[in-house]
Structures are given as structure tokens and as C-alpha cells.
Amino acid sequence: MSSETVSTEVKLPRRSGLAQALDKGFVWLTRIFGIGVAVILISMVIKVGIDAFPAMSKYGLGFLVSSDWDVTRDAYGVLPQVYGTLVSSFIALLIAVPIGVGVATFLSEEFDFLPKKIQEILVFLVELLAAIPSVVYGLWGIFVLIPIIKPVGDFLFANFKWFPLFSTPLSGTGMLPAAMVLAIMILPTIASISREAMIAVPADLRQASIGLGATRWETIIQVLLPASFSGIVGAVMLALGRAMGETMAVTMLIGNASQLSFSILAPSNSIAAKLANEFAEADGLQISALMYAAFVLFGLTLLVNILAELLILRVQRIK
């Protein structure tokens, strides 16, 4: 009894030399683009570092813990700006992350909270927020948001002024209006990327969870969110980078006061706003001090991204 071997190999058509050359060209083109992005980033860091070196050599790390900013005495410190950048971004994340993840879940196609046509309209409107210029956000914050939240600020100051976060009145511009506008500005980033991460979760996971008796909300909390955690963290980190580097809207709303105050109702400042306000008229050592501040902002952004990567790796190891 003889056995026959059935060949299962599929012979692909021979590709022409032109097609192979185009493939190699595409590979090299993508490599060039990737290397180009790295070269641009490194060149920016080197340029900022070189221009910041005079201030670095004069002030050292004391630049980070000093509140002085006196052009006449060449005394510079960036502590209030660092504090304002971090606190305004943190408050914006506190507001935007729950709303953004909730919107992403609500607009996820897999759970049919809404008819698909309405979902598509809402997704478009959420993404449209990212297309609004930051100066428009700033004007909206001045003429619409501040009059709305001022009674709230007055109430908090009148009843909780013993608490450091509400120890000053809200005179108009300040940390809270800037942080709330930042939250609105980063909301599309969080919602859109988180939604894409949720949609990318295999449908088998959802079906298996529901098949085992889990409710829709149990599936969302215990299956969908953990499975899309890496994408959500990536969305949050991109949003945080946008918040820390936002310039025009923050400059218009934060008050531009180079003073350290723990009250979120008081005027404050940020590194980006400081650069926008003073760089055009800066001269001498002031330019180097501003470049040093920009270099600090580079470092803060890099530190945040490193922490995010460590968090993702830790969660993946736990899984």
C-alpha cells in the first residue's frame, strides 16, 4: 500500500525586478524618516542645551528651586513656572481622564449604547474639539468660562479659605480656569485614542465574558479596560504632553504671576507661558535663562514618558 504525499506549498507568482526595487526603496524611505525624526529631536535638545549652558553654569540646580525672576539683577529661578506647569496639567488630567475614558466607552461600537449613526456623529464632534485653535479656547475661557466658575470660586473661598487650595479669591484669571480649559483641550486626545484601543480588543474576550455570565458593565470594567490599559495610558501620556506644552490658551488664562501659591484660585504661571511672554523681548542672560526653562520642560516631558513606560511594563508583568 503506497502513500502519496500531498504538497501544500503555494507557489507565489514571481515578482518583477521593479516591484522588488520599490519594496526596498520603501523600506529605506521609512528608515530615513525614522532616523530623521530622531535627528530633529536630538538637534533640538542640543540647540536648547547649548543656548541654556550659560544659565546652567551660573545657576546650576538652584534654578529649579528659586522663585526669583528679576531681569535687572540677572536673578532667575523657575520654581513657580515648574509648579504651575505640573499642577495645571495634573488638574486637567483629573478632570479629563474620567470623562475621556467614559466617552470612549460610551462611543465604543461593541456595546451599542447608541445607534451607530448617532455614535458616528458624536465621535466626529469629539474629534472636532482637537481642531479648534488654542487662542479660541483662551478667548472662550476669558469670556465664558471665568464668569461661570467665578461664583464657584467665591463660594469656595468664602467657606473653605482655611484650606490651602482655596485660600485666595478668584479674581479672574488663575490656575483653575487654565486647568479647566486644558482639560477640554486634551479631552479629544484621550477619548479618541482610548476608543481605538477599546475597539482593538478582540471580540472573543467580550463574548467569552458575557458567555460566562458577566454583565455588560462587568465586562467593561473587568475585561475591556484592563485589556486596553496600554492604549489608555498612551492616550493619557499624549494628553499630558499636550497639557504641559500648551502655550497660548494657558498664557491667556493662568494669570502669568511668577509667584508660588498653593491656591488653585490664585494667578500662576507655566514654563510655556513664560517663554511666550518674554522671549521676544529677552536679551543677554535672560535668553539663556529662558532656554534653561525650555530644557527643564524637555526633561519633565521625558520623565513623564519614562514613568508611563515603566507603568505599562509593570502592569504587563502582573498580567
URWO-V274900 format. One record per backbone hydrogen bond with DSSP energy under -1.0 kcal/mol. NH is the residue of the N-H (numbers start at 1). CO is the residue of the C=O. If there is no record, write none. Layout:
nh/co
NH/CO
NH/CO
//
This chain:
nh/co
20/16
21/17
22/18
23/19
24/20
25/21
26/22
27/23
28/24
29/25
30/26
31/27
32/28
33/29
34/30
35/31
36/32
37/33
38/34
39/35
40/36
41/37
42/38
43/39
44/40
45/41
46/42
47/43
48/44
49/45
50/46
51/47
52/48
56/52
57/53
58/54
59/55
60/56
62/59
63/60
64/61
70/75
75/70
77/68
78/63
79/66
82/78
83/79
84/80
85/81
86/82
87/83
88/84
89/85
90/86
91/87
92/88
93/89
94/90
95/91
96/92
97/93
100/96
101/97
102/98
103/99
104/100
105/101
106/102
107/103
108/105
119/115
120/116
121/117
122/118
123/119
124/120
125/121
126/122
127/123
128/124
130/127
131/128
132/129
137/133
138/134
139/135
140/136
141/137
142/138
143/139
144/140
145/140
146/141
148/144
149/145
150/146
153/149
154/150
155/151
156/152
157/153
158/154
159/155
160/156
163/160
166/163
167/164
171/169
174/253
175/266
176/264
178/174
179/175
180/176
181/177
182/178
183/179
184/180
185/181
186/182
190/186
191/187
192/188
193/189
194/190
195/191
196/192
197/193
198/194
199/195
200/196
201/198
205/202
207/203
208/204
209/205
210/206
211/207
212/208
213/210
214/209
219/215
220/216
221/217
222/218
223/219
224/219
225/220
227/223
228/224
229/226
232/228
233/229
234/230
235/231
236/232
237/233
238/234
239/235
240/236
241/237
242/238
243/239
244/240
245/241
251/247
252/248
253/249
254/250
257/268
259/257
264/165
268/254
274/270
275/271
276/272
277/273
278/274
279/275
286/283
288/284
289/285
290/286
291/287
292/288
293/289
294/290
295/291
296/292
297/293
298/294
299/295
300/296
301/297
302/298
303/299
304/300
305/301
306/302
307/303
308/304
309/305
310/306
311/307
312/308
313/309
314/310
315/311
316/312
317/313
318/314
319/315
//
